[in-house]
Amino acid sequence: MIPDHVLAAHLEGEAVLLDLETKRYFRLNATAARIWKGLEQSLAPEQIADALVAEFSVEPATAKTEVNRAIGDLRARGLVT
């Protein structure tokens, strides 16, 4: 779940997040931006990994690992709950 205090702007091939509580910006590369978009769409991690496989032609295991790592990092920074 994305807290109300986190805003996102999608740019070509990346995204920028703003945490209104800390006033910090975070720049997401294409892979992380796609993961974020999946979170915005309330997709399950497995569905997000499937989207990465389709869009970036990566192995399913690699996609799953990347999704879990990215969500963990976003959670640690307070950007998702």
N, C-alpha and C positions, 0 to 999 in steps of 0.2 A: 504494500500500500504506500502511496506517495503522500506525504504530509502536505497540508495546505501551505506551509511556509516555504515550499520548494517550487520554484518556477522553472520552466524549461523553454528554450528557444531552439527550434530545429533549423539548422543551416544545411547547406549542401554538403552531404557526406559527414556531418558531425552534429553535435548538439552542445549547448551551453546551459548549465544549471546555475541557478542563483538560490542560495539558502538565505532567506530574508532574516532569519534569526541571527546568523553569524556574519551576514553580509559578504559571504565568500562565494566566488564563482568557481565552477568546475567545467572544464572542457572535456567533452567525450569524443573519442575517435569514432569512426564509422561503425565498428563492431559494438562498442559500448552504447552508441546512440541507438542502434537497432535493438539492443537489450532494453534500453530505457523506453523506447516506443512500445515494446511488448508489455512492459510494466504499466504504461499508461493505458494500454488496451486490456488490462487485467488478465493477461495470458499467464498460464502456468509456466514454470521454468522449462518444462519439457517442450511446450509449444514454442517458446522463444528459441530454444536450441534447434528445433525443427526449422524455424525461420532462418536461423544463421546458416544451417546446412544448405538450404535452398538458395539463399542470397550470396553466400560467400564460398560455396563449394568446399566446405571443410568437412572433416570426418565427424560423425555424430558424437563420438567420445570427446573429441576436442571441443565441439560446440557446447556440450554439457558442462565440461570443466570450466570453460570461459564464462558461461552464464552463472554458474555457482560462484566463481571467483568475483565476478563483477557485482553480483547482488550482495555478496559478503562485504565487499569494499564500500558499496553505497550504503549499506546498513551501518557499517562502522562509522561512517561520516554523518549519520543521521539523516540521510537523504531518502531512505525508505524504511518502513517499519515491518 
